[in-house]
Amino acid sequence: MNNGKTKTAKKINMKVFLKKGLFCCILIYICFLLISQQFSLSRLNEKKDDIEIKIAAAQKEQTELQAQKDASGTDEYLERVAREKLGYMKPSEKVFIDSSK
């Protein structure tokens, strides 16, 4: 009779041990998942910051290009382009050339 009680006690102890072991394995797995997700989240936040910086630069460039587009139809812009790029001048102007250059 004593032998039957020890077998059932061993079975109960074994079941408790397996349950505790399974619980520990699940707990370790959950911790691993949480840590890996934190690393992924950190990496994604860095990418988000980089993209936001690129967006800000693109918006600044768009603003500058829009200002150039708006200014391109004015008489002052056309006169400046004619002088700087095409070398035109008004008939009454005198041009001085720097010979030291």
C-alpha positions in Angstrom: 0.0 0.0 0.0 2.7 2.4 0.8 4.1 1.7 -2.7 0.9 2.8 -4.4 0.9 6.1 -2.5 4.4 6.9 -3.6 3.6 6.2 -7.2 0.6 8.6 -7.1 2.7 11.1 -5.2 5.4 10.9 -7.8 2.8 11.3 -10.6 1.4 14.4 -8.8 4.9 15.8 -8.3 5.7 15.1 -11.9 2.6 16.9 -13.1 3.3 19.9 -10.9 6.9 19.9 -12.1 5.7 19.8 -15.8 3.2 22.5 -15.2 5.8 24.8 -13.5 8.3 24.0 -16.2 5.8 24.8 -19.0 4.8 28.0 -17.1 8.5 29.0 -16.9 9.0 28.3 -20.6 6.0 30.4 -21.6 7.2 33.2 -19.3 10.6 33.2 -20.8 9.1 33.2 -24.3 6.9 36.2 -23.5 9.9 38.1 -22.1 11.9 37.3 -25.3 9.0 38.6 -27.4 8.7 41.8 -25.4 12.4 42.5 -25.6 12.6 41.8 -29.4 9.6 44.0 -30.0 11.2 46.8 -28.1 14.3 46.6 -30.3 12.0 46.6 -33.4 10.1 49.5 -32.1 13.3 51.5 -31.5 14.5 50.7 -35.0 11.2 51.8 -36.5 11.2 55.0 -34.5 14.7 55.8 -35.9 13.4 55.2 -39.4 10.4 57.4 -38.7 12.6 60.2 -37.5 14.8 59.9 -40.7 11.7 60.0 -42.9 10.4 63.1 -41.1 13.7 64.9 -41.6 13.5 64.0 -45.3 9.9 65.2 -45.5 10.9 68.5 -43.9 13.8 69.0 -46.4 11.5 68.2 -49.3 8.9 70.7 -48.1 11.5 73.4 -47.7 12.7 72.7 -51.3 9.2 72.8 -52.5 8.7 76.1 -50.9 11.8 77.5 -52.5 10.9 76.1 -55.9 7.4 77.6 -55.6 9.0 81.0 -54.8 11.2 80.7 -57.8 8.2 79.8 -60.0 6.2 82.7 -58.7 9.2 85.1 -59.3 9.9 83.8 -62.8 7.1 85.8 -64.4 8.2 89.1 -63.1 10.1 91.8 -65.0 12.8 91.9 -62.4 13.5 88.2 -62.8 13.6 88.4 -66.6 15.9 91.4 -66.5 18.3 89.6 -64.0 18.4 86.4 -66.1 19.1 88.5 -69.3 22.0 90.3 -67.5 23.5 87.3 -65.7 23.1 84.4 -68.1 22.7 86.0 -71.5 25.0 89.0 -71.0 22.5 91.5 -72.2 22.6 95.2 -71.1 20.5 98.3 -71.6 21.6 100.6 -74.5 22.5 103.5 -72.2 24.7 101.3 -69.8 28.4 101.3 -69.7 30.0 98.0 -68.9 33.3 97.8 -67.0 35.3 94.6 -67.2 37.7 93.8 -64.4 41.0 92.8 -66.0 42.4 91.3 -62.8 40.2 88.3 -63.0 
